[in-house]
Amino acid sequence: MKKPTEKPQLPKTIAAAYGVACDSSFGAVSPPLYLSSTYEFSGYDQPRAFDYGRAGNPTRALAAEAIAALEGGAGAVMTSSGLAAIDLLVGRLPVGAKVVIQNDCYGGTLRLLKAREKLGYIQLIVVDFSDLNALEAAIKKGPSLLFIETPSNPLMRVFDIAVLSSLAKRYGAKTVVDNTFLSPALQQPLSLGADYVVHSTTKFLNGHSDVVAGALVALNDEDCQELNDWSNITGAISSPFDSWLTLRGIRTLFARMEQQEKNAMTIANHLNNHGSVSKVYYPGLTTHPNHELAKRQQQGFGAMLSFEHKDGETGVRKLVETVKTFTLAESLGGVESLIAHPATMTHADMGAEARKAAGISDGLLRLSVGLEHISDLIEGLDAGLS
Ligand SMILES: *Cc1c(COP(=O)(O)O)cnc(C)c1O
């Protein structure tokens, strides 16, 4: 393979064309999918760029480079899931290291970190990030890592990456941002002071609900090298086919995000004026408490939103059983619209008490807005809400 162009490129160009026409064998325009698990040495003691598929794979490397370029990082590691990417980072911390995380993050992230804590690997400090005093007190305890998810899941709270990461830096902690909800098309945490970005590429980056994979991007070369070594040591890698599909999905990232966001904004405004909805959580609404911050920190408001049904669980049940244009399913970020009930689905494992503390009620529904015609989406919701 020829090297992708060394010229600096604008993000939309990277997404659409990174690695295109780099095949020196046949001039393939779409980058080839290399499934081989092993690579011939060119001679005695002469390995080539790749020797074994766990240590490296050309297809995976290309997708990782594209994601790193979009995030403005030195490099990226691609893993078998978003949680594997988080575990890769946490697994490299010294035993007993403290990790600070918000109380309203993705349920699976909290479950993973709590499981690691229970086994004695880390000490977890869970705080409400909107309480800056509590957050500062936690960071003063000397954590190795501050974990930020913004916008948060499912309440779409937005946290100031620049403020939080500089606070972390002051006390010697590194910052990782889960950028799954916005993707690098709409938010670049490394440019705001974060040291790492983590993705469930299962979601917007791949965008077609046919891959489970993750990525971990590091700002500096040294971290990147260490994480790459760690992925080879632990075997936390993404398959060539998943990597290939993910890069293929990234081609349309900007166009998808733009249109899905438009649909989400229209739906948020519609629900905000709907008699059966008591509250809408979408940072694009001027009534959202973090609207100004979102406007400043993000290049868009994304395609995720949540709302409270006025009739609580009874209303929720009726809606999810009648709504046609939204599929009742976990996950998000695909071209098709999904509806999820956090209390019984994504956040069920958190337990009722923790959900209550995080403000996740039984009447809350989360939408991942897709590319369908907006009239069909609104009609479907209205039918379920009437
Ligand atoms: C889905 C998700 C994860 C976990 O990713 P997997 O690919 O399912 O392991 C982590 N963070 C956020 C915000 C997610 O939505």
The ligand as an ORCA input file, in Angstrom:
! r2SCAN-3c Opt
* xyz 0 1
  C     -22.461      2.123     23.506
  C     -21.649      3.018     24.337
  C     -20.491      2.559     24.988
  C     -20.056      1.121     24.938
  O     -19.695      0.728     23.648
  P     -19.822     -0.783     23.113
  O     -19.348     -0.681     21.713
  O     -21.253     -1.184     23.235
  O     -18.945     -1.613     23.989
  C     -19.746      3.471     25.695
  N     -20.115      4.762     25.792
  C     -21.218      5.232     25.194
  C     -21.563      6.671     25.338
  C     -22.024      4.377     24.454
  O     -23.137      4.856     23.878
*
